[in-house]
Amino acid sequence: MLSEFSSSILLISLMAGALACFATFGFVASLYKASPRQYKRLLTVYSALVGVGLFAIHFMNMRAFNHSYMHELSYLYLLLALICASTVGVSVLHTANRHTLPIYSLILAGLQTGIAGFGIFIFFTKAMLLNQFEILLLPAMLAVAIAVGVGILGIITFYWLKSYEGAHRYSVRAFFSILISIGILSTHLAFNTSIASTGEYATDSTVLNSSFITMLFAMVLIFVFLTAFIVVVFYDRLNPNIAKRINFKNTTSTSNTLDSFDPLTKLPNRNALNQHLQLAANRCDRLNDSMALAYIDLDHFKPVNDSFGHHVGDLLLIEVAERFNSSIRNCDYIARAGGDEFVAILGEIDAHESIVAVVQRMIDAVKEPFFIEGHLIEISCSVGVAIYPRDGNLEKLKVSADAAMYKAKENGRNQFRFYDAEIEQASDEMQKIRKELLDAIEKDQFTLHFQPKVIAKTQAPAGAEALLRWNHPTKGLLTPIYFIEAAERFGFIDKINNWVLMQACKTIADAREHGIALSLSVNLSRQQFRNAYLVDDIKKVMEQYQVPPQSLIFEISETHAIHNQNQFKKLLSKFKFAHLKVSIDDFGLHPFSLTYLQNLEVSEVKLDKSFTSGVAKYSSALAIVDAVVKLAHALNLTVVAEGVETDEQRQALTTTGCDQMQGYFFSKPVPTAQLFTIYHTLNHRFSEVGEYSINDYLPQEAYPEDT
């Protein structure tokens, strides 16, 4: 090409390039905050705008070097040049907004940018010179290499600075905009050296003049040096192990990649989360800004492991992580805290609605069915959101988000809840209970009380239900309704469940030593219900205290059984194989209970007290109980009516053929010693008169109890 050029047009081109790069920073920042749905549309628009900018810059550069030869233009080639320019825009913007930026991705995007950039120049040249030119191979290779370098520099710069919020943000952007513009100009200078004119456009000059060569190589050397320097600094700061990957979403990492990422989902782990959370908090403090912390817990995930196996559960977690990652914006951060819990840090929150939009997308993403190894799996998630610094410092923020998440579960799951004053009060109370529960476990403050079960026809003792109580040092005797939620939330429930089972078996053994053949009912919690090794654990404790299988019956809530029917049936098979009896507690709360009862391997059903309360007053209630009793007897099941409080209820239930009863009419829950006294009194009367008396069940001294 000609060695003549217009310095004024080059200067205008340089300034236009800097302005275009500065605008591109804004495009990248906008994409960084965009939702997945907005992202595609904005990427198309911004890529077109970047393409127009590059097109205009190249047009000015071509005028600077070929201004006296532009007589007629080919619009087809100009259109192709514009398409190549838009391709550069797509490559730069999309790569700069990737979640991660491995070095191979950077190089690939740089090659795409360089080749497309060379395509812009070639089509421009064909548009202006038609076919009156030839490509010089070695200069062309050098030109493409420089274009690749410019692409890499641009991508790294946009990726690196898209979330930069320092005090001199715009000055930093302006500096790099000028640098990238110089790179674009250097690229165009290199492109000019790769084209030689022929025919009517040929000149006598076979080499470029000295000033042109001096300017070209000076700019190229400076630009190559700066590009290499920035690349090295960038990778050195973000990850020492540059051959593998850059740390997730623009953040510093720990020294060991394995310490930063969850091996299953490939999301950042709790360690990396805490680091990023601290960095995000520092940024908010510096800029007087806010961020949101979202605690996410999958609903009904454990039954997936129990029903389909842990392998399927792991695959489900991987897909859940991918859906979460696709739901958040690039400026957000998602990590796996452990198990089925995830935590998201939501930055760049302009308003309350922006938080709601992201959280709702995550909930909707999980709500869609999963197809894993031929299984259709449907789950949901509950999300609790707390805002920094409004809801406290970092430690308080975690507790607040966790408390809001549990509140979302209490409200029906599959929803989100923001931390508020109501939750704050409940959370403070929950933390207080947590400390008290630790003391209760360490100081053995729990005890078992027993409510007798009575054979309806003879009034003979049929056993008792073991009920957990807490001897609180200041509040007295507390029922599980006060503390069981906290025990489940803070991971104490397994210890408490094990203690209840051991204490029940010990009571049966003690009763045997007192000449009492005692049978006890023990309630199973949700956590025990999901334990695949529950039967083995029970058998070990029973063998330790030499408790025969017929002395224990395990009560499972009908609600838990219905919500996890496949899991429940598998558990029942294990109980039957071990000769352990199972009772369905709170029976009758669900309208389809009778339809599946015949398929369950249970020994007993306990009618919910809502049935018992109306049998003496309403004939319809009595008729329903009568029908249930007849069906249960047809299936060889024992029927126990709980909540019996009056003699009228007792008599009405007796007419239906109900087998056993339990309630305050006979006795409140009593301690072990008092239970043994009741048994001795009943046995003594039977030995004297040959029958049992209801009056012998009533404790001689009423035992205070917090209900």
Summary of the structure (lengths in Angstrom):
residues: 707
radius of gyration: 37.7
end to end distance: 95.5
largest distance: 136.0
contacts: 2345
relative contact order: 0.06
helix: 59%
strand: 14%
